[in-house]
Amino acid sequence: MDNITPSRPNAFTGGTLDRAAHRREDDSWIAASIADSASRFAVFLQGRTLISGMAARAPVAALVGKPNIRSAFIFLGLQDGTPVFAAALDSMEDLAGEIPRDAAFTDMRGITGDLHPDDATILATARAMLHWHAKTGFCAVCGGKNKPIKAGYVMHCTQCGEEHFPRTDPAVIMLVARGRKLLLGQSHKFPKERNFYSTLAGFVEPGESLEDAVRREVFEETGIRTGAVRYHSSQPWPFPASLMLGYYAEALNEEIVLDPVEMRDARWFTPADIENRKELGFNLPPHDSIARRLIDDWLNTQES
């Protein structure tokens, strides 16, 4: 199996945010930056983030001045030299100062592919970190209350002193191919009305290599054995805290034995099937997903 070069960057990648990790332990600098009127804040309310430009279909992260909240601010880094923080609001009343007139709280999932890489990187980091804070209020060792330190990147147990660090869950996502056919599946999690087929995916287990995770997940879901496995690219996916690791895998057999608990369906498709998918009545994943990158880049090799 040949290596396939990514044709374009994945969503949530390519931003110029300087994470400035060396500043996280400088409490004085962090406090001064939070108080600085020039600093910007990515704010979230019930999982949605403040976005402007939706009416013009040109979404932009609406970064605002310091909101009035009781919870901790999380330092994300420096964007063009300006400190940027994440903040979780309890209500709209927490917002202070002027905000864009057309700004509204929006689900990031629907606008991922339309955001500038700088905005996407900031918002992906903010969403993942805020989710981790919300789920790590108490120590997993002793049950004591955790306190955020180091600009929000460490949760310190006030009872036993244990330190907890942000969690990212590695997940493999793979396009399985055999000759000029590719294997796509339909999870029970996919909306039936959209009828879209996507690449297979699954979480990496403890003590497992990424390549072994690819082979295990493909076999568990479809009964297909795979040989060569080649890396393609990665994509942070903050819904809530995954890192998608994209691969191609070479199938060694074609007979599908479906796992009905995990999958609604799985089929082999030819390039012609993909091209004529509207007439055949099925859809592909959205363009902002790494799954679609894997499919599109494989199709490009079939045309050359």
C-alpha positions as CSV (number, residue, x, y, z in Angstrom):
1,M,0.0,0.0,0.0
2,D,1.4,3.4,-1.1
3,N,1.6,6.3,1.3
4,I,-1.1,8.9,0.5
5,T,-0.2,12.5,1.2
6,P,-2.9,14.7,2.7
7,S,-4.3,17.1,0.1
8,R,-5.3,19.8,2.6
9,P,-5.1,20.5,6.3
10,N,-7.7,18.9,8.6
11,A,-10.2,21.1,10.5
12,F,-8.9,22.4,13.9
13,T,-5.3,22.3,12.7
14,G,-2.9,24.9,11.3
15,G,-3.6,27.7,13.7
16,T,-0.9,30.0,14.9
17,L,-1.8,30.0,18.6
18,D,1.4,30.2,20.7
19,R,0.5,28.1,23.7
20,A,3.2,29.8,25.7
21,A,3.4,26.9,28.2
22,H,6.2,28.7,30.1
23,R,3.8,31.3,31.3
24,R,1.4,28.8,33.0
25,E,3.5,28.8,36.2
26,D,3.9,32.6,36.4
27,D,0.9,33.4,38.6
28,S,1.7,37.1,38.6
29,W,1.8,37.3,34.8
30,I,-1.4,35.3,34.5
31,A,-3.3,37.5,37.0
32,A,-2.1,40.7,35.2
33,S,-3.1,39.3,31.8
34,I,-6.6,38.4,33.1
35,A,-7.0,41.9,34.3
36,D,-5.6,43.5,31.1
37,S,-8.4,45.0,29.0
38,A,-6.5,44.0,25.9
39,S,-6.7,40.2,26.7
40,R,-9.4,38.2,24.9
41,F,-11.7,35.5,26.2
42,A,-13.3,32.6,24.3
43,V,-16.6,32.1,26.2
44,F,-18.9,29.1,26.2
45,L,-22.4,28.7,27.5
46,Q,-23.9,25.2,27.9
47,G,-21.4,23.8,25.4
48,R,-21.9,26.5,22.8
49,T,-19.4,29.2,21.9
50,L,-20.0,32.8,21.0
51,I,-19.7,33.3,17.3
52,S,-20.3,36.4,15.1
53,G,-20.8,36.6,11.3
54,M,-23.3,33.7,11.1
55,A,-25.8,35.8,9.1
56,A,-23.2,36.4,6.4
57,R,-22.2,32.7,6.6
58,A,-18.7,33.8,7.6
59,P,-18.4,32.7,11.2
60,V,-15.7,34.2,13.4
61,A,-14.8,33.5,17.0
62,A,-16.3,36.4,19.0
63,L,-13.5,36.8,21.6
64,V,-14.6,39.3,24.3
65,G,-13.3,41.2,27.3
66,K,-13.1,39.6,30.7
67,P,-16.5,38.1,31.7
68,N,-17.8,38.2,35.3
69,I,-17.5,34.6,36.4
70,R,-16.7,32.7,39.6
71,S,-15.0,29.7,37.9
72,A,-11.4,29.7,36.8
73,F,-10.1,31.2,33.6
74,I,-7.9,28.9,31.5
75,F,-4.9,30.4,29.7
76,L,-4.9,29.1,26.1
77,G,-1.9,31.0,24.8
78,L,-0.9,34.1,22.8
79,Q,-2.6,34.9,19.5
80,D,-0.5,37.5,17.7
81,G,0.9,38.5,21.1
82,T,-2.5,38.9,22.8
83,P,-3.3,36.7,25.8
84,V,-6.3,34.5,25.2
85,F,-8.3,32.7,27.9
86,A,-11.2,30.3,28.0
87,A,-14.2,30.9,30.3
88,A,-17.4,29.0,31.0
89,L,-20.4,31.2,31.6
90,D,-23.4,30.5,33.8
91,S,-25.7,32.9,31.9
92,M,-25.6,35.7,29.3
93,E,-25.5,38.1,32.2
94,D,-21.9,37.0,32.9
95,L,-20.8,38.9,29.7
96,A,-19.3,42.3,30.4
97,G,-18.5,45.1,28.0
98,E,-19.3,45.4,24.3
99,I,-19.9,42.3,22.2
100,P,-20.5,42.1,18.4
101,R,-24.0,43.0,17.6
102,D,-24.5,39.8,15.5
103,A,-22.9,37.5,18.0
104,A,-24.8,34.4,19.2
105,F,-23.9,31.2,21.0
106,T,-23.5,28.5,18.4
107,D,-22.7,24.8,18.3
108,M,-19.2,24.4,16.9
109,R,-20.0,21.2,15.1
110,G,-22.0,23.0,12.4
111,I,-19.3,25.5,11.5
112,T,-16.1,23.7,11.9
113,G,-15.1,23.8,8.2
114,D,-15.9,27.5,7.9
115,L,-13.7,28.8,10.7
116,H,-10.3,30.3,10.1
117,P,-7.6,27.9,11.4
118,D,-6.6,30.4,14.1
119,D,-10.2,30.6,15.4
120,A,-10.7,26.9,15.1
121,T,-7.5,26.1,17.1
122,I,-8.5,28.5,19.9
123,L,-12.1,27.2,20.2
124,A,-11.1,23.6,20.0
125,T,-8.6,24.0,22.8
126,A,-11.0,26.0,24.9
127,R,-13.9,23.5,24.5
128,A,-11.7,20.5,25.4
129,M,-10.1,22.3,28.4
130,L,-13.5,23.5,29.7
131,H,-15.0,20.1,29.4
132,W,-12.0,18.6,31.3
133,H,-12.5,21.2,34.1
134,A,-16.2,20.4,34.3
135,K,-15.5,16.7,34.7
136,T,-12.5,16.9,37.1
137,G,-13.9,18.8,40.1
138,F,-13.0,16.0,42.5
139,C,-9.9,13.9,43.0
140,A,-10.1,10.4,41.5
141,V,-7.7,9.1,44.2
142,C,-9.4,10.4,47.5
143,G,-12.5,12.2,46.4
144,G,-11.2,15.6,47.7
145,K,-12.0,18.8,45.9
146,N,-9.7,19.8,43.1
147,K,-8.3,23.3,42.6
148,P,-7.0,24.5,39.2
149,I,-3.4,25.6,39.2
150,K,-0.8,26.5,36.5
151,A,-3.3,28.6,34.5
152,G,-5.8,25.8,34.5
153,Y,-3.7,23.1,33.0
154,V,-3.4,21.1,36.3
155,M,-6.1,20.2,38.8
156,H,-4.6,19.9,42.3
157,C,-6.3,17.9,45.0
158,T,-6.7,20.1,48.1
159,Q,-6.9,17.0,50.3
160,C,-4.2,14.5,49.2
161,G,-2.1,16.7,46.9
162,E,-2.6,14.5,43.8
163,E,-2.2,16.4,40.5
164,H,-4.5,15.6,37.5
165,F,-3.7,16.6,34.0
166,P,-5.8,17.2,30.9
167,R,-7.1,14.1,29.2
168,T,-7.0,13.4,25.5
169,D,-8.5,10.1,24.2
170,P,-6.6,8.7,21.2
171,A,-8.9,7.2,18.5
172,V,-7.9,5.6,15.2
173,I,-10.0,6.3,12.1
174,M,-9.2,4.3,9.0
175,L,-10.1,3.8,5.4
176,V,-9.9,0.1,4.5
177,A,-9.2,-0.6,0.8
178,R,-8.7,-3.6,-1.4
179,G,-7.7,-2.9,-4.9
180,R,-10.1,-0.3,-6.3
181,K,-12.7,-0.9,-3.6
182,L,-13.1,0.8,-0.2
183,L,-14.9,-0.3,2.9
184,L,-17.3,2.1,4.5
185,G,-19.7,1.6,7.4
186,Q,-22.7,3.1,9.1
187,S,-22.7,3.3,12.8
188,H,-25.9,3.1,14.8
189,K,-24.9,6.6,16.1
190,F,-25.3,8.1,12.6
191,P,-28.8,9.6,11.9
192,K,-30.8,7.2,9.8
193,E,-32.3,10.0,7.7
194,R,-28.8,11.2,6.5
195,N,-27.9,7.6,5.3
196,F,-24.2,8.4,5.2
197,Y,-21.3,5.9,5.1
198,S,-18.0,6.7,6.7
199,T,-14.6,5.2,7.6
200,L,-14.4,2.9,10.5
201,A,-13.1,4.2,13.8
202,G,-12.5,3.2,17.5
203,F,-10.6,4.1,20.6
204,V,-7.1,2.9,21.3
205,E,-7.0,0.5,24.3
206,P,-4.3,0.4,27.0
207,G,-1.1,-1.4,26.0
208,E,-2.1,-1.3,22.3
209,S,-0.2,0.2,19.4
210,L,-2.0,2.5,17.0
211,E,-1.5,0.0,14.1
212,D,-2.9,-2.9,16.3
213,A,-5.9,-0.7,17.2
214,V,-6.6,-0.2,13.5
215,R,-6.5,-4.0,12.8
216,R,-8.6,-4.9,15.9
217,E,-11.3,-2.3,15.3
218,V,-11.7,-3.2,11.6
219,F,-12.0,-6.9,12.4
220,E,-14.3,-6.4,15.4
221,E,-16.7,-4.3,13.4
222,T,-16.7,-6.0,10.0
223,G,-14.7,-9.3,10.2
224,I,-12.2,-7.9,7.7
225,R,-8.5,-8.8,8.3
226,T,-6.0,-6.1,7.5
227,G,-2.3,-6.2,6.6
228,A,-0.3,-3.0,5.8
229,V,-1.3,0.1,7.8
230,R,-0.1,3.5,6.8
231,Y,-0.5,6.8,8.7
232,H,-2.2,9.7,6.9
233,S,-2.8,12.7,9.4
234,S,-4.4,13.6,12.7
235,Q,-7.2,15.9,13.8
236,P,-8.1,17.1,17.3
237,W,-11.8,16.5,17.9
238,P,-13.0,18.3,21.0
239,F,-16.4,16.6,21.3
240,P,-15.5,16.1,24.0
241,A,-11.7,15.3,24.0
242,S,-10.5,13.0,21.3
243,L,-7.5,13.0,19.0
244,M,-8.3,11.3,15.7
245,L,-5.4,9.5,14.1
246,G,-6.1,8.8,10.5
247,Y,-4.8,5.6,8.7
248,Y,-5.2,3.6,5.6
249,A,-5.4,-0.2,5.9
250,E,-5.0,-2.9,3.3
251,A,-7.8,-5.5,3.5
252,L,-6.8,-9.2,3.2
253,N,-10.3,-10.5,2.6
254,E,-13.7,-9.2,1.4
255,E,-16.4,-11.1,3.2
256,I,-18.0,-8.8,5.7
257,V,-19.2,-10.2,9.1
258,L,-21.0,-7.3,10.7
259,D,-21.0,-6.6,14.4
260,P,-24.7,-5.7,14.7
261,V,-24.2,-4.1,18.1
262,E,-21.7,-1.5,16.8
263,M,-22.7,-1.2,13.1
264,R,-25.9,-0.7,11.2
265,D,-24.3,-1.7,7.9
266,A,-20.9,-1.9,6.1
267,R,-20.3,-2.3,2.4
268,W,-17.6,-2.2,-0.3
269,F,-17.8,0.8,-2.7
270,T,-16.0,1.5,-6.0
271,P,-15.0,5.0,-7.1
272,A,-17.9,4.9,-9.5
273,D,-20.3,4.2,-6.5
274,I,-18.9,7.2,-4.7
275,E,-19.2,9.5,-7.7
276,N,-22.9,8.4,-8.2
277,R,-23.8,8.4,-4.5
278,K,-26.8,10.7,-5.0
279,E,-28.4,8.4,-7.5
280,L,-27.6,5.4,-5.3
281,G,-29.2,7.1,-2.3
282,F,-26.3,7.5,0.2
283,N,-24.1,10.3,1.5
284,L,-20.5,10.7,2.7
285,P,-19.2,12.4,5.9
286,P,-19.0,16.2,5.9
287,H,-16.0,17.9,4.3
288,D,-14.6,19.2,7.6
289,S,-14.1,15.7,8.9
290,I,-10.9,13.6,8.7
291,A,-13.0,10.7,7.5
292,R,-13.8,12.7,4.4
293,R,-10.1,13.6,3.9
294,L,-9.2,10.0,3.9
295,I,-11.9,9.1,1.4
296,D,-11.1,12.1,-0.9
297,D,-7.4,11.5,-0.9
298,W,-7.8,7.8,-1.6
299,L,-10.1,8.7,-4.5
300,N,-7.5,11.0,-5.9
301,T,-5.0,8.2,-6.2
302,Q,-7.5,6.1,-8.1
303,E,-7.9,8.8,-10.7
304,S,-4.1,9.2,-11.4
